[in-house]
Each structure stands twice: as C-alpha cells, then as structure tokens.
Amino acid sequence: MANKGPPRIFSPARRRMARRRMLALQNRPDAPRYLIEDMVEDVIERLDFLRFEPASALVIGDWTGELARNLAARGVKVTAVEPAEGFEEEQPFPFDGFDLIASLGTLDTLNDLPGALIHIRKALAPGGMMIASFLSAGCLPTLRDVMLSADGDQPAARMHPAVDVRSGGQLLQRTLFADPVIDQRPLRVSFRSLDRLVGDLRAQGCGNVLADHAPALGKQALERAREAFAAAGEDGRTVEKFEILTLSGWKR
C-alpha cells in the first residue's frame, strides 16, 4: 500500500500568505509583537540558565531579528530563515552542523510536525540543541467559546487543532531527542474588542490557515460574536489567554 503521508490539516499556501500578511502589517508603528517577544526572551533565558554557548545557530521564524542580534552579539554565527520567504520546514534542510536551532512560532501549523522535528535534529551538530516554541492546546479559550456562540446550531471549523504537553513529549521521544524538556506557559492579554483581538492575531501570523476553512461570519453572527466577547470581560476589557509550548532537546 502506498504511503499517503500526513493528513492535510493546514494549507501551506494559506500559511505562507498569512505570514506574508504578518510581515506587511508589522511595518505599522503600533504592530503587536508580544508573542514573538515572549518566545525570544524565553530562548535567551534558557541559554543563560544552561550556560550554553553555541558557535553556530539557525533561527527559524523570528521576523523581528532580535534573537539573531542577541546571538550575534555573543559571537555566534547566525543563519536566519523565514517560511514566508520560501524556507520549507517539512523538507530536509539545505544546511546542517548547527549547535543551536531555535524555531519560533512556526511548528504549530505544519501538517508533518514529526517530519519537521526530524529535519531539525538532522541539521544539528552532535551535541547540538533545539528550542522550539509555538502556540499550543488551551490557546484562545474565550475566542473558541465566542465562535461557537456565533455559529449557533451549525458550528464550523474556525480554530486550529493544537499540540498539548503530553503529545509534545511523545513527539520528542519519537524523533529521538535526548534529555527532552517540555513545558507550557500562559500569556494573558486584555482587549477592548473582538476586532482588536482578531487584528492582533493577523498581525502576528496567527490567522486561520486550515485547509478546509469555514466561510466568513455573516453580519448577524459577527455581531453575536462581538457581544459574546464583550460579555466575557468586565470594565470594557476582555482577557484572552495564549498558551506557549516549548520543546527542547539535544542531539547526542
């Protein structure tokens, strides 16, 4: 029987378009960056805690360039790549031998996540380390409830399936990373409106990239969603929760 490959959950074309839109929106002076800033800060803190001093690093998905600048200031030779510009995480990497590979905010929308982790491991030098952070299970609980409320008796697929802590650990074991560490941290952000939350998601590359995506909400459904989002908060602000999963491991 022929190998059918991984299930097609996400659309690579929509994924690239979402990231290109993100890069364009980030040119605005007030563009939100709190998700990538949290991930970059976490990588730096982990390296400091471990006192790990890589000689070379591959940085995937940090469109701010902040992690690359920090590493370069430490004397690290840095290669930075961006999926929106053609870097294919589900294909064998065109380079290898890195002491550190940091993947930020990209692995959660791949159809073949195990394959991508295998490619990362192969691109590491012996003794090299991977740190991968991305949005995970438990993300955007208010938005999920709001969308269900808006759709009524005919709920549509509007939210991404996501990896949880347990499956993250299983992925690291399956892809043969040594000394795996898996943790999840919440990031809470308050919003004045549903429209502001949606705008922030788009500006950070977190829009819907499902292969079989639902049609846009109609006017009445959108108004129900706005009302439900406002009702979930108090004093004119609604707090939404992001969950960031970080997987780390070594190539021994």
C-alpha positions as CSV (number, residue, x, y, z in Angstrom):
1,M,0.0,0.0,0.0
2,A,1.3,3.4,-0.9
3,N,2.3,5.8,1.9
4,K,-0.3,8.5,1.9
5,G,1.8,10.8,4.1
6,P,0.5,13.0,7.0
7,P,-3.1,14.2,7.0
8,R,-3.7,17.6,5.3
9,I,-5.0,19.8,8.1
10,F,-3.3,23.1,7.2
11,S,-2.9,24.8,3.8
12,P,0.7,25.6,3.0
13,A,-0.4,28.3,0.6
14,R,-2.6,30.0,3.2
15,R,0.1,29.6,5.7
16,R,2.6,31.4,3.5
17,M,0.0,34.2,2.7
18,A,-0.7,34.6,6.5
19,R,3.0,35.1,7.3
20,R,3.5,37.5,4.3
21,R,0.5,39.5,5.5
22,M,2.0,39.5,9.0
23,L,5.3,40.8,7.7
24,A,3.5,43.6,5.9
25,L,1.4,44.5,8.9
26,Q,4.5,44.6,11.1
27,N,5.5,47.7,9.2
28,R,2.9,49.7,11.2
29,P,4.3,51.6,14.1
30,D,1.9,50.1,16.6
31,A,2.1,46.5,15.4
32,P,1.7,43.9,18.3
33,R,4.7,41.7,18.9
34,Y,4.1,40.2,22.3
35,L,4.0,36.6,21.2
36,I,7.4,36.6,19.4
37,E,8.9,38.8,22.1
38,D,7.9,36.3,24.8
39,M,9.4,33.4,22.7
40,V,12.7,35.3,22.1
41,E,13.1,36.2,25.7
42,D,12.5,32.6,26.7
43,V,15.2,31.3,24.4
44,I,17.7,33.8,25.7
45,E,16.8,32.9,29.4
46,R,17.2,29.2,28.6
47,L,20.6,29.7,27.1
48,D,21.8,31.8,30.0
49,F,20.4,29.3,32.5
50,L,22.2,26.4,30.8
51,R,25.3,28.4,30.2
52,F,25.2,27.1,26.7
53,E,27.4,28.9,24.2
54,P,26.8,27.7,20.7
55,A,29.2,28.6,18.0
56,S,26.6,28.5,15.2
57,A,22.8,28.8,15.2
58,L,19.8,28.5,12.9
59,V,16.9,30.8,13.8
60,I,13.6,30.0,12.2
61,G,10.6,32.3,12.2
62,D,11.9,35.3,14.3
63,W,10.9,38.0,11.9
64,T,11.9,40.7,14.4
65,G,15.6,39.7,14.1
66,E,16.0,40.2,17.9
67,L,17.2,36.7,18.7
68,A,19.7,36.8,15.8
69,R,21.1,40.1,17.0
70,N,21.4,38.8,20.6
71,L,23.2,35.7,19.5
72,A,25.5,37.6,17.1
73,A,26.5,39.9,20.0
74,R,27.6,36.7,21.8
75,G,29.9,35.8,18.9
76,V,27.5,33.2,17.4
77,K,27.4,32.7,13.7
78,V,23.7,33.0,12.9
79,T,21.7,31.9,9.9
80,A,18.1,33.2,10.0
81,V,15.3,31.9,7.8
82,E,11.6,32.7,7.3
83,P,8.8,30.3,6.0
84,A,7.2,33.2,4.2
85,E,10.3,33.7,2.1
86,G,10.4,30.1,1.0
87,F,12.1,28.1,3.8
88,E,10.4,24.7,3.9
89,E,10.4,23.1,7.4
90,E,8.8,19.9,6.2
91,Q,11.6,19.2,3.7
92,P,15.3,18.3,4.5
93,F,17.2,21.4,5.4
94,P,19.7,22.6,2.8
95,F,22.4,23.1,5.6
96,D,23.4,21.4,8.8
97,G,26.0,21.3,11.5
98,F,24.3,23.9,13.8
99,D,25.0,23.9,17.6
100,L,21.6,25.5,18.2
101,I,18.4,25.6,16.2
102,A,15.6,27.9,17.5
103,S,12.2,27.6,15.9
104,L,9.7,30.3,17.0
105,G,6.0,30.3,16.3
106,T,6.0,28.1,13.1
107,L,5.7,24.5,14.0
108,D,2.0,24.7,15.1
109,T,0.7,25.0,11.5
110,L,2.6,22.2,9.8
111,N,1.0,19.0,8.5
112,D,4.1,16.9,9.2
113,L,5.3,18.1,12.6
114,P,7.2,14.9,13.4
115,G,9.0,15.2,10.0
116,A,9.9,18.8,10.7
117,L,11.4,17.8,14.1
118,I,13.4,15.0,12.4
119,H,14.8,17.6,9.9
120,I,15.7,19.9,12.8
121,R,17.5,17.1,14.5
122,K,19.4,16.1,11.4
123,A,20.5,19.7,10.9
124,L,22.1,19.8,14.4
125,A,25.7,19.0,15.0
126,P,26.4,16.3,17.6
127,G,25.8,17.8,21.0
128,G,23.6,20.5,19.4
129,M,20.4,21.7,21.0
130,M,16.9,22.5,19.7
131,I,14.5,25.0,21.3
132,A,11.1,25.2,19.6
133,S,8.2,27.4,20.8
134,F,4.7,27.7,19.4
135,L,1.1,28.2,20.3
136,S,-0.4,25.1,21.9
137,A,-3.5,23.4,23.3
138,G,-5.5,25.7,25.6
139,C,-4.9,28.8,23.5
140,L,-7.7,31.4,23.0
141,P,-10.4,29.7,25.1
142,T,-12.6,32.8,25.0
143,L,-12.4,33.1,21.2
144,R,-13.3,29.5,20.9
145,D,-16.4,29.9,23.0
146,V,-17.3,33.1,21.1
147,M,-17.1,31.4,17.8
148,L,-19.3,28.5,19.0
149,S,-21.8,31.1,20.2
150,A,-21.7,33.0,16.9
151,D,-22.2,29.8,14.8
152,G,-25.1,28.6,16.9
153,D,-26.5,25.2,15.9
154,Q,-24.1,24.8,13.0
155,P,-20.6,25.1,14.4
156,A,-17.8,25.5,11.8
157,A,-14.1,24.7,11.9
158,R,-12.6,28.1,12.7
159,M,-9.9,27.2,15.2
160,H,-6.7,25.2,14.8
161,P,-6.1,21.8,16.5
162,A,-3.1,22.2,18.8
163,V,-0.4,20.1,20.4
164,D,-0.5,19.6,24.2
165,V,2.2,18.9,26.7
166,R,1.8,15.2,26.6
167,S,1.9,14.9,22.8
168,G,4.8,17.3,22.8
169,G,6.8,14.9,24.9
170,Q,5.8,12.0,22.8
171,L,7.0,13.9,19.7
172,L,10.4,14.5,21.2
173,Q,10.8,10.8,22.1
174,R,9.6,9.7,18.7
175,T,12.1,12.0,16.9
176,L,15.0,10.8,19.2
177,F,15.9,14.0,21.0
178,A,17.9,13.3,24.1
179,D,17.2,14.9,27.5
180,P,13.8,16.3,26.4
181,V,12.2,19.1,28.3
182,I,8.6,20.1,27.6
183,D,6.8,23.0,29.3
184,Q,3.9,25.3,28.7
185,R,3.3,28.8,29.9
186,P,0.3,31.1,29.7
187,L,0.4,34.7,28.4
188,R,-2.7,36.7,29.2
189,V,-3.6,39.8,27.2
190,S,-6.6,42.1,27.6
191,F,-8.5,43.5,24.6
192,R,-11.2,46.2,24.2
193,S,-12.9,44.4,21.5
194,L,-13.1,41.2,19.4
195,D,-11.9,43.2,16.4
196,R,-8.8,44.2,18.2
197,L,-8.0,40.6,19.2
198,V,-8.5,39.4,15.6
199,G,-6.3,42.2,14.3
200,D,-3.6,41.2,16.7
201,L,-3.8,37.6,15.6
202,R,-3.4,38.6,12.0
203,A,-0.6,41.0,12.7
204,Q,1.3,38.2,14.4
205,G,0.7,35.5,11.8
206,C,-1.9,33.6,13.8
207,G,-4.8,33.7,11.4
208,N,-6.8,30.6,10.3
209,V,-4.8,28.6,7.8
210,L,-6.9,25.4,7.8
211,A,-7.0,23.5,4.6
212,D,-10.8,23.2,4.9
213,H,-11.7,26.6,6.4
214,A,-15.2,27.8,7.2
215,P,-16.9,30.6,5.4
216,A,-16.6,34.1,7.0
217,L,-19.2,35.0,9.6
218,G,-22.3,36.8,8.4
219,K,-23.2,40.2,9.8
220,Q,-25.6,38.8,12.4
221,A,-23.2,36.1,13.5
222,L,-20.3,38.6,13.7
223,E,-22.4,40.9,15.9
224,R,-23.3,37.9,18.2
225,A,-19.5,37.2,18.4
226,R,-18.7,40.8,19.4
227,E,-21.4,40.8,22.0
228,A,-20.3,37.5,23.5
229,F,-16.7,38.6,23.6
230,A,-17.6,41.8,25.4
231,A,-19.8,39.9,27.8
232,A,-16.9,37.7,28.7
233,G,-15.0,40.6,30.1
234,E,-15.5,43.5,32.6
235,D,-14.9,47.2,32.7
236,G,-14.7,47.2,28.9
237,R,-11.9,44.8,28.5
238,T,-11.8,41.0,28.0
239,V,-8.7,38.9,28.9
240,E,-7.7,36.2,26.4
241,K,-5.1,33.5,27.2
242,F,-2.4,32.3,24.9
243,E,-0.6,29.1,25.8
244,I,3.0,28.7,24.5
245,L,4.6,25.3,24.4
246,T,8.3,24.9,24.3
247,L,10.1,21.7,23.3
248,S,13.8,21.4,23.8
249,G,16.2,18.5,23.4
250,W,19.7,17.5,22.3
251,K,21.3,15.6,19.5
252,R,23.6,13.0,21.2
